[in-house]
């Protein structure tokens, strides 16, 4: 191994003998771009394009291409200097800027375009070889098949060089660069040397003003004879600007090398294109016969001579009229060789340009594809991402690129392959420019490129121009390119890969969300726009999946859902694992954890502080505390206190009770707030590892409910929340076939209630009046339930301390409390009997929740009401109480 390693870095050394290293070039990044730009089009098609479009329009084509690549170069430089650039080149730049959705799709397209570019440059090389063979009367099969055979052999040799490693590839690139420089010098000298009769017969007359004037205007011929036809063939010659960026992982300092190399390469190659098009157009006529005898004799008339060559003593009229001239810049692709002082040097230059460009693309495509494979955005491609050796060479990617290139080499027609590549490269450039614009327009503090010479509006102009030109070139190819982009975009949006690159899309989403939230402050609330925005006391969401699933049915795609947890010990209320669980379950919800001295204080904090602007909860959702009799009285008192706090803060309140209980965790695995559901075994925090590895449990609210009923017991007017929630449920597919039955108290008039519901347009057509709701129920079970909390069980010796004890234990029930609330108690007992009779087979029971006034109804008596009302029922029971704010209206305004 040499002491001076060979790699495509800003400073590259060539091993000349043994371990001696000689520093020959300081900017291999620039050399790589220039070699990739100076490709097959320069030598084999630029003279032809000049003849077709004329020198004037050819300069327009060159400058337009250079403007696009120049703007893209500025955008690339800005993105590349906004942080450390790793392997992956263009894909890495776009994906880390715009995110995986667009980055992944353009990565595939750009890798494919580079693979096809290998075929284009290889076919150009094969064309030259075949022309040399034909000049020496050597033919294998025919011209087309000879190009195919030579092309496949050539790309196989290039594959071997690429797989040998970056050191060998870099050596080859330097050699190619030197050969091209020598060929340019030979060409320029050839234009100055006076032409020989043999060259004049082929159309070369050295610099002539009349030839320049004639060739300055277009001379369209053939099916490609149009401005955009020429542009589509020329543009791939300008696409080498990203050659260095595509191997950014192999650059020592890419944030310096990429801007400097890219912009300098664009400048010098543009100058070279302009010079060559102007010089070849000033020296060579469009048509020539190549016949040394076609001189203008004194006997022939100048009037019958056609073409600019007549002024210089040559008569090519016959072949011009017949369209059979084999020479001239519009007919002879090897015109630069003919003009050159030493033709073999131009041939060597063609070999160097075509092979260097093919080699650069053959290296770039696997590098880009390898980075894409390692990000695991798409299935079935990871196989090609495996790297080998200390440089992590993508050998499998090389083989895939080789296969694609070989397939396109079989086309064997350069003018057919070039337009295919143009659209894919323009699509890539469009997204690079848009990435720069988008990152700038979001004003993200993280957008701090060290390269300052760019403009976001210039980047936007470049993106728009690329798209417009795509459709002007080949509209159907543009549609295919964008079709592929949008298909892959849709796939990525659907799969949502687990990557976070801090893209500008994320910054833009934040900006839009913030602006929309602030904008809502200027809009007054209206009953027609009411949405139940739910603060759900889940504890860790994974501990109560049934509660989460039911509320998600109300809010998904409609309104706010905020899962809340109160941590009562001094530890961090982490959220990442809980959010990950919600995302895995496809629940569109926020998560908020707070640390408080007790649960009630924490819930009060959430009630007052949750939300942002007008996007804040207005309904409190919680589970029923089944263990209220076995838990401490203080815990039960705090549970009821949370309901009262919610009512005081103008919240609606919903309490869910399911027969099997809401908490699905076990004592060894879970930590949940004891007041949220069941209790003694529940403590506070859930470990992240348990949440992430725990399987997703199924609940009754995830299954299709079929043709069951949703029974709504609308027993008092709370603003309409009791009716609105069942309506929202029926809008979900799994609840859509359920029939909603509305039950009202015995004093209501069925027709009036039905007419009122129809005005609300809820679609409920089944209303039943409960005539026996006020019958006297059996109360002995209720008395047994509240017996241990009655204050008259206090021993006589403690009677004197009764008032103080009542203050210390406000949950205790006195005889006066029972007497004052007797009617309500009897009603809850009777309602449970009605529910048992009418709703035993319902999918869900929604019932107006009774309200126990603070200071009038003790907390234990209130809990007994809720418990007895919803006990021994197979269907889930949702107790609902609005805050007396109207949530339904039948008016238009």
LINBELCOR-V887699 format. One record per helix or strand of 2 or more residues. SS is the DSSP state (H for helix, E for strand). FROM is the first residue (numbers start at 0). TO is the last residue. If there is no record, write none. Layout:
BEGIN
<<SS;FROM;TO> <SS;FROM;TO>>
END
This chain:
BEGIN
<<E;11;16> <E;19;24> <H;27;36> <H;39;43> <H;45;79> <H;88;97> <H;99;134> <H;142;162> <H;165;191> <H;196;200> <H;208;215> <H;226;241> <H;244;249> <H;253;282> <H;301;303> <H;307;311> <H;316;321> <H;334;338> <H;342;374> <H;381;384> <H;394;408> <H;413;440> <H;455;472> <H;474;494> <H;503;519> <H;526;528> <E;533;536> <H;540;542> <H;544;554> <E;560;566> <H;575;583> <E;589;594> <H;598;608> <E;618;622> <H;632;647> <E;651;656> <H;687;692> <H;699;701> <E;708;712> <H;720;729> <E;738;743> <H;749;758> <E;765;768> <H;779;788> <H;790;792> <H;795;807> <H;814;819> <H;821;837> <E;843;847> <H;858;869> <E;875;880>>
END
